[in-house]
Amino acid sequence: MLLKKLLAAFGVAAFAGGAWAGGMESLEAFVKNAKSGRAEFTQTVTAPAKEGQTSRAKVSSGTFEFQRPGKFRFDYKKPFVQSIVADGETLWLYDADLNQVTQRKQSQALGSTPAALIASAADLRALQADFALEGAPERDGLQWVKASPKNKEGQLQNVQIGFQGEALASLEILDSFGQRSVLKFSKVEVNPTLPASTFQFKAPAGADVIRQ
């Protein structure tokens, strides 16, 4: 399910310092200074190749908005319409094709997830409660941080967060099944004024609502 794939994608640890401190500095600045944001994204999900087969990548795209602490919205436009909305208390997943809404308590659904990393945490200390963070080598013109969840029972193996300066540019998520999800962000706006309605969700008429 998309929700599980996305949530299993977002996780972080104690700063080890060293030669790759640039990524940690960028992460700290991002969490401290980016109180809200808006961007477009492309997500590529690649499952491990089965024996005798070539792995296939699935590509989707849409828009992303967030406001600290604890509010964010992913709207998938292609190839299927889906929305993931966190209003600070409840996490909503809407699948337009199924006309189905899944509702979960946000405090139980996030925690050691990539969403907590980029949108929910109020400061770096809050991230370090759930993740081990360490700088990673520069590549693709970006500074990187590797985030590994302290809770080893979840579906997330690690997340690498790429920054261009203080701007979020990429997330590379590896889950415990070997599936890799790469999100690349473009047209990033930092600290835009977002109306309260951005993070409000109302189930469409006739939609099945599943409470978990």
Beta strands, then each sheet from edge to edge (+ up, - down):
strand 1: 36-46
strand 2: 57-67
strand 3: 71-78
strand 4: 82-87
strand 5: 90-95
strand 6: 100-105
strand 7: 131-139
strand 8: 142-149
strand 9: 156-164
strand 10: 167-175
strand 11: 180-190
strand 12: 208-211
sheet 1: 7+ 8- 9+ 10- 11+ 1- 2+ 3- 4+ 5- 6+ 12+
end
